[in-house]
Amino acid sequence: DQREGNWSEGLVTYLADYLLKERRSTTEGREYRLQLLTDYAVLVAADNDFPLSGFISRTDPASRSIGYGKGAMVFHMIRTEIGDRAFFRALQEICRDRLYRPATWGDFERAFSRSSGRDLSSFMKQWLMRSGGPRLAFSKVTRLRAGAGWRVSGTVEQTPPFYELRLPLRLETDGSPVLTLLPVNHGLTPFSIYSPTEPWHLLLDPDVEKFRILAPGEIPVTVNSIKASKQLLVVRTDSCLSDGEAFRILLESLGKGKVAVIGEDELDAARIRGHDLLFCGIPKIRSLLPPLPAGITLHDAGFSINEDAVHAPDGLLFLVMKSTYPAGRVAALFQPLSAAAAEQYAPKITHYGKYGTLVFTGGTIRHKDTIHPSAVESAVVF
């Protein structure tokens, strides 16, 4: 029953795609949850956001991040709130009582409430009826001696509109980590954590258990960063080996088919300002490209990744990097080693949205990688 929104895509994402990862390892489960938050942060903006109760079906990457990704995270938060036994018992109840009949988000709310013995109506209302999510960061964190041990104090800042949640904090120390759940429901929430051994690292939601809007410093740059760009400048350099048709197919697959393509000689500081950049081919002024990721080297006749040289004409490199000028932007490099390679691999790049480094050769993807930054907003190192 879609009058309250479509819950099915989020539930399938959680019970099939996500749960498989979690059962393989806790690390894979955490990485999957982080990817859901990353996709939302990159693809969803104020002009295309809407509440989960308004999700009917996927129409674009942003709606998918809401209905599938945010929906899956809501089920995960319910599970962490009420525990596995109550969570799966409620799902069995839904399956038994609503089989072959319409079901709403309200049916899930009532089943989870009965199973856990808690009224979850207000908990679910804020996640279903409101767009967006909480924005959280540390501020004014101090570490001081406290008798034989240490005390770490500070504040969690939440920008409006405020959400109510129990926020996990983990203090890593010379001994065992100290875990705490901090109730957060307004703008400034002070905390104080005692440790008998010296603390080194304070983490906010370290296992990615809560749906929240990642801070810019937490978001890796990926193919999705180019898809989500509202101010993209596309530059065809003199060294670009792709013909116009293959390059246009790439842009259309990234949702940028209407973006104008300029020549390298048309590029100047005024045009660069305020834009993300996508280069076809290596620019003559190499400083237009940010520093390359570790292990990647560009050559006149190819490139190397982790000392593995690619010179074959069917090779292609696609890189997305944080821009140094202008700061806060991204720059991407589309580097086919022949027109045939561009034609063969250009349509595939869009399917690797969560990665920032792609290498194609020998007819297939040979390398894919994402560099996740460490952000001071969600971590403090003493």
C-alpha positions in Angstrom: 0.0 0.0 0.0 1.9 3.0 -1.3 -0.2 5.7 0.4 2.4 5.9 3.1 5.3 5.2 0.7 7.0 2.2 -0.7 8.9 0.3 2.0 9.7 -2.8 -0.1 12.9 -1.5 -1.8 14.5 -0.5 1.4 13.6 -3.8 3.1 14.9 -5.9 0.2 18.1 -3.9 0.1 18.6 -4.5 3.8 17.6 -8.2 4.0 19.3 -9.3 0.8 22.2 -7.0 -0.4 23.2 -5.7 3.0 22.6 -8.7 5.3 24.8 -10.8 3.0 27.6 -8.4 3.5 27.1 -8.3 7.3 27.1 -12.1 7.5 30.4 -12.3 5.6 32.1 -9.9 8.1 31.4 -6.9 10.3 33.9 -4.9 8.1 31.9 -5.6 5.0 28.7 -4.6 6.8 30.1 -1.3 8.0 31.5 -0.5 4.5 28.1 -1.1 3.0 26.3 1.2 5.4 29.0 3.8 4.9 28.4 3.5 1.1 24.7 4.1 1.6 25.4 7.3 3.5 28.0 8.4 1.0 25.6 7.9 -2.0 23.0 10.0 -0.2 25.4 12.8 0.6 26.7 12.9 -2.9 23.5 12.4 -4.9 20.8 14.0 -2.8 20.5 17.7 -2.5 17.8 20.1 -1.3 16.2 20.4 -4.7 15.7 16.6 -5.2 15.2 15.4 -1.6 11.9 14.1 -0.2 10.7 12.0 2.8 10.7 8.3 2.7 6.9 8.4 2.9 7.0 10.1 -0.5 9.1 7.3 -2.2 7.1 5.3 -4.7 9.8 4.0 -7.2 13.3 4.8 -8.4 13.4 7.4 -11.1 17.0 8.6 -10.8 20.1 8.0 -8.6 18.8 10.5 -6.0 15.5 8.7 -5.6 17.3 5.4 -5.4 19.5 6.7 -2.6 16.4 7.7 -0.7 14.1 4.7 -1.2 16.7 2.0 -1.2 19.6 3.4 0.8 17.8 5.6 3.5 15.1 3.0 3.7 17.6 0.2 4.4 19.3 2.4 7.1 15.9 3.0 8.8 15.4 -0.8 9.1 19.0 -1.0 10.4 18.3 1.7 13.1 15.1 -0.1 14.1 17.1 -3.4 14.5 19.8 -1.7 16.6 17.1 -0.1 18.8 15.0 -3.2 19.6 17.5 -6.0 19.0 17.6 -8.9 16.6 15.0 -11.1 18.3 12.3 -8.4 18.3 13.2 -7.2 14.9 13.0 -10.5 13.0 10.0 -11.6 15.1 8.2 -8.5 13.8 9.1 -9.3 10.2 7.8 -12.8 10.6 4.6 -11.4 12.0 4.2 -9.1 9.0 4.9 -11.9 6.6 2.3 -14.2 8.4 -0.4 -11.6 8.8 -0.1 -9.5 5.6 0.9 -12.2 3.1 -0.8 -11.5 -0.2 -2.3 -8.4 1.3 -1.3 -4.7 1.1 1.0 -3.5 3.9 2.1 0.0 4.9 4.9 1.6 6.9 2.3 1.8 9.7 1.9 -2.0 9.7 5.7 -2.2 10.3 5.6 0.4 13.0 2.9 -1.5 14.9 4.6 -4.8 14.5 8.0 -3.5 15.7 6.2 -1.8 18.7 4.4 -5.0 19.7 7.5 -7.1 19.3 9.7 -4.8 21.3 7.1 -3.7 23.9 8.0 -0.1 23.0 6.0 2.6 21.3 8.1 3.4 18.2 5.6 5.8 16.5 7.6 9.0 17.2 10.9 7.2 16.4 9.7 6.1 13.0 7.8 9.4 12.3 10.9 11.5 12.2 12.7 9.1 9.7 9.6 8.6 7.5 7.9 12.0 7.4 11.0 14.3 7.2 13.4 14.7 4.4 17.1 15.0 5.1 18.8 13.8 8.2 20.9 14.9 11.2 24.2 16.8 10.7 26.5 16.0 13.6 30.0 17.1 14.5 32.4 17.3 17.5 33.4 20.7 18.9 35.6 21.9 21.8 36.9 18.4 22.7 39.5 18.3 25.5 41.5 15.5 27.2 42.5 16.1 30.8 44.0 14.0 33.6 41.3 12.9 36.1 42.9 11.2 39.2 44.5 8.0 38.0 42.8 8.1 34.7 41.7 10.6 32.0 38.5 12.5 31.1 37.5 13.5 27.6 34.9 16.2 27.4 33.3 18.2 24.6 30.1 18.9 22.7 28.2 17.2 19.8 26.8 20.0 17.6 23.7 19.3 15.5 22.5 21.8 13.0 18.8 22.5 12.6 16.3 20.8 12.0 17.1 18.7 15.0 16.7 14.9 15.2 16.4 12.7 18.3 18.7 9.8 18.4 21.1 7.9 20.7 24.5 8.6 19.2 27.3 6.0 19.6 30.7 7.4 20.7 33.8 5.3 21.0 36.9 6.4 22.9 39.9 4.4 21.8 42.6 4.1 24.5 45.7 2.2 25.5 43.4 -0.3 27.1 39.9 -1.4 26.1 37.8 1.1 24.1 35.1 3.0 26.1 31.7 3.0 24.4 28.8 5.2 25.2 25.4 6.1 23.7 24.8 9.9 23.9 21.1 11.0 23.8 21.0 13.9 21.2 17.9 15.9 20.5 19.0 19.6 20.1 21.8 21.8 18.9 24.5 21.4 21.6 24.9 18.2 23.6 27.8 18.1 26.1 29.5 14.8 26.9 32.1 13.6 29.3 33.8 10.2 29.1 36.2 8.7 31.7 38.9 6.3 30.8 41.3 4.5 33.2 43.9 4.4 30.4 45.3 7.1 28.1 42.9 7.9 25.3 44.1 8.5 21.7 41.1 8.6 19.4 37.4 9.7 19.8 35.0 8.6 17.1 31.4 9.7 16.4 29.1 6.8 15.2 32.2 4.7 14.4 30.4 1.7 13.1 27.9 3.8 10.9 24.8 2.7 12.8 22.8 5.9 12.3 21.5 7.6 9.2 23.1 11.0 9.1 24.3 13.5 6.5 28.1 13.1 6.1 30.2 16.2 6.4 32.1 17.2 3.3 35.4 16.0 4.7 34.0 12.5 5.2 32.9 12.0 1.6 35.2 10.3 -0.8 35.3 11.6 -4.4 33.9 9.1 -6.8 32.2 8.7 -10.2 29.0 9.7 -8.3 30.7 13.0 -7.5 30.7 13.8 -11.2 27.1 12.6 -11.6 26.0 14.9 -8.8 27.9 18.0 -10.0 25.7 21.0 -10.7 28.6 23.0 -12.1 30.6 20.7 -14.3 33.1 22.0 -16.9 34.0 19.4 -19.5 37.3 19.9 -21.3 38.5 18.1 -24.4 42.3 18.3 -24.4 44.6 18.1 -27.4 45.7 14.6 -26.2 42.2 13.2 -26.0 42.1 9.9 -27.9 38.3 9.5 -27.8 36.2 10.4 -30.8 33.3 12.8 -30.1 30.7 10.1 -30.2 32.3 7.9 -27.5 32.9 10.9 -25.3 29.3 12.0 -25.7 28.2 8.5 -24.7 30.3 8.8 -21.5 28.7 12.2 -20.7 25.2 11.0 -21.3 25.7 7.9 -19.1 26.8 10.2 -16.3 23.7 12.3 -16.8 25.8 15.2 -18.3 24.7 14.9 -21.9 23.6 18.5 -22.1 26.9 19.9 -20.7 28.9 21.9 -23.3 32.4 20.6 -24.1 35.1 23.2 -24.5 38.6 23.0 -25.9 41.7 23.2 -23.7 42.6 26.6 -25.2 39.3 28.0 -24.0 40.1 27.2 -20.4 41.1 30.0 -18.1 41.0 30.9 -14.4 37.7 32.7 -14.7 36.0 29.6 -16.3 37.5 27.2 -13.8 36.3 29.2 -10.7 33.3 27.5 -9.1 33.3 24.5 -11.3 34.1 20.8 -11.1 36.3 19.6 -14.1 36.2 16.6 -16.3 39.1 16.2 -18.7 39.3 14.0 -21.7 43.0 13.5 -22.0 45.9 14.9 -20.0 46.0 18.7 -20.2 49.1 20.4 -21.4 49.2 22.4 -18.1 49.6 19.4 -15.8 48.9 21.6 -12.7 45.3 21.7 -13.8 45.1 18.1 -12.5 45.2 17.6 -8.8 48.0 15.3 -7.3 47.3 11.8 -8.4 46.4 9.1 -5.9 49.2 7.1 -4.5 50.5 4.4 -6.8 49.3 6.0 -10.1 51.6 7.5 -12.7 50.8 8.9 -16.1 53.1 8.2 -19.0 53.1 9.6 -22.6 52.0 6.2 -23.9 50.0 4.9 -21.0 49.8 4.8 -17.2 50.9 2.7 -14.3 49.0 1.6 -11.2 50.8 0.1 -8.3 53.9 -0.4 -10.6 51.7 -2.3 -13.1 52.2 -0.5 -16.4 49.3 -0.4 -18.9 50.4 0.4 -22.5 47.9 -1.7 -24.5 45.7 0.3 -26.8 42.6 -1.3 -25.2 43.5 0.3 -21.8 41.6 3.1 -20.1 42.0 5.0 -16.9 39.2 7.0 -15.1 40.2 9.1 -12.1 38.2 11.3 -9.8 40.3 13.5 -7.4 39.8 16.4 -5.0 40.7 19.6 -6.7 43.3 21.9 -5.3 42.2 24.8 -7.4 39.5 25.6 -6.9 39.4 24.1 -3.5 36.3 22.1 -2.5 35.7 20.9 -6.0 36.6 17.7 -7.9 38.5 17.0 -11.1 38.2 13.9 -13.2 40.4 12.4 -15.9 39.0 10.2 -18.7 42.2 8.7 -20.3 41.6 6.1 -23.0 44.7 4.8 -24.7 42.8 4.6 -28.1 39.5 5.5 -29.7 38.5 1.9 -29.6 39.1 1.7 -25.8 37.0 4.8 -25.3 34.2 3.3 -27.3 34.4 0.0 -25.5 34.7 1.2 -21.9 33.0 4.6 -21.8 29.5 3.2 -21.2 30.7 1.0 -18.3 32.1 3.8 -16.1 28.7 4.9 -14.8 28.1 1.5 -13.2 31.0 2.0 -10.9 29.6 5.1 -9.2 31.1 4.4 -5.7 34.7 4.2 -7.0 37.1 7.0 -7.7 39.8 5.0 -9.6 38.9 2.7 -12.5 41.3 0.8 -14.8 39.9 -1.1 -17.8 42.1 -3.4 -20.0 41.9 -6.7 -21.6 38.1 -6.3 -22.1 37.2 -5.9 -18.5 37.6 -3.9 -15.3 41.0 -4.6 -13.8 41.2 -2.2 -10.9 38.6 -0.2 -8.8 39.3 1.7 -5.7 37.9 4.3 -3.3 39.9 6.4 -0.9 37.9 7.2 2.2 39.1 10.4 4.0 39.4 10.8 7.7 37.3 13.8 8.8 37.8 15.9 11.9 34.0 16.4 12.1 33.5 12.8 13.2 36.9 11.9 14.7 39.3 13.5 17.1 42.9 12.4 17.4 44.7 13.4 20.6 
